Amino acid sequence: MKSSAEKIAMKSYADIFRPTSPEGQQANGGVTLPLDQLHPFKHHPFRLYNDEKMQEMVESIKQNGMLMPILVRPLKEGGFEIISGHNRVEAAKRAGLLDVPATIREMDDETAIIAMIDSNLRQREKLLPSEKAFAYKMKLDAIKRQGERTDLTSGQVVPKLADKPAREKVADIAGENYKQVSRYVRLTNLVPPLLEMVDENHLAFNPAVAISFLEVEQQFWLRELMERTQSTPSLAQAERMKLLSQRETLDFCAMETIMTEAKPQQNRLSIKSDKILKFFPGDFTPQQIEEVILKLVEHWYRRRLEEMEGR
């Protein structure tokens, strides 16, 4: 029996470079595939765009067609698995298209995972902590299974990095410190309600990393206490709970004692916005401005530590 890839007829040169329209004309490069033959990548860790951004993509496709082919691989059971282009496929459905332009490429599981993760890391401007956590873990596991080979979306093979562990390879592509990659991967050990709180900025990142070392039951205890006390643990509190859990002495009463203790007063720092906004483009959101400032402060802090260590 022929595979799904073999059943897709190649178009003429003129057809290949004709833009896609809602009527289903051929688009740039590759072939056109029916939407009902496309399947999302198994355990895809990234969410679809929010309604506003998705609607912008829908309107663009209605007006201009889909200008960039999606990347897929054929499935043994028939149809195609989406490697890159989940948002474009969803937007095409909403725009009323019946098929989309695609590039078909044979890939093993590990290569497909790495290609899927890398394409999303490059194309998405903002990722939730949970998206980074599961994406980094998926790629980390795939690299470990591959050994020293890392295939990218382009199909090229990156030179061996025998002196670097897998997490450093993930960090190289993601633009993260390898220790930060490890912290994100730790978040995959959080129970869903706590991980959702991290995504919503209701639970700080560093305390969440420490909490990820707690047993599942203990994490649910903590969720209950957080609701009861209407507070979240500080890093110091989270580290204490982690230590007690590792010593197998953390019960509900001990956790409640930690969560209800008075927190030390912290000095607050405020900077007038007019002193900062002049350095940023007008379309930057407060969250984007905060991220830039934190990265700059972190860079300054690391350089300061390096200078102190060098004395």
Protein Blocks (a to p, Z undefined) as FASTA:
>chain_A
ZZfklmpccddfklmmpccdfkopaceehiaddfklpccdehiabdcddfklmmmmmmmm
mmnopfbdcdddddfkgpjddfbhpkmmmmmmmnopabdcdddddddfklmmmmmmmmmm
mmpmbdcfklmmmmmmmmmmmmmmnomaccdfkopacdddfkbcfklmmmmmnopafklm
mmmmmmmmpcfklmmmmmnopacfklmmmmmmpcfklmmmmmmmmmmnopacdfklmmmm
mmmmmnopacfklmmmmmmpccdddddddddfklmmmmpcfklcfklmmmmmmmmmmmmm
mmmmmmmmmZZ
